[in-house]
């Protein structure tokens, strides 16, 4: 849960920092928001086993870096236009957006530390 100042409270969970987004909301949720802070977008699908098993790792990264990072999720089955726009060929795919543009990507299931390093979120 976020306080009025935008900081995490002691009762906040990883799910509190995750935003499900749609094609219609993507501009606001990701592009505009990434001009203020990085937004990590998880492209996934409900039938994808690796997506489901990796989701807690992605959420942990976002919770660890909150409020300096936001996590948005895009269901590629429900939002195929976004999958096509960002050339998603394999899921899970994570794309980090900064200043309104994609800046790094991780494709496939990865350990949490590798995700952070690959996206430039921590020093290698």
Rosetta blueprint (number, residue, H / E / L):
1 X L
2 X E
3 X L
4 X L
5 X L
6 X L
7 X L
8 X E
9 X L
10 X L
11 X L
12 X L
13 X L
14 X H
15 X H
16 X H
17 X H
18 X E
19 X E
20 X E
21 X L
22 X L
23 X L
24 X L
25 X L
26 X H
27 X H
28 X H
29 X H
30 X H
31 X H
32 X H
33 X H
34 X H
35 X H
36 X L
37 X L
38 X E
39 X E
40 X E
41 X E
42 X E
43 X E
44 X E
45 X L
46 X L
47 X L
48 X L
49 X H
50 X H
51 X H
52 X H
53 X H
54 X H
55 X H
56 X H
57 X H
58 X H
59 X H
60 X H
61 X H
62 X H
63 X H
64 X H
65 X H
66 X L
67 X L
68 X L
69 X E
70 X E
71 X E
72 X E
73 X E
74 X E
75 X E
76 X L
77 X L
78 X L
79 X L
80 X H
81 X H
82 X H
83 X H
84 X H
85 X H
86 X L
87 X L
88 X L
89 X L
90 X L
91 X L
92 X L
93 X E
94 X E
95 X E
96 X E
97 X E
98 X E
99 X L
100 X L
101 X E
102 X E
103 X E
104 X E
105 X E
106 X E
107 X E
108 X L
109 X L
110 X L
111 X L
112 X H
113 X H
114 X H
115 X H
116 X H
117 X H
118 X H
119 X L
120 X L
121 X L
122 X L
123 X L
124 X L
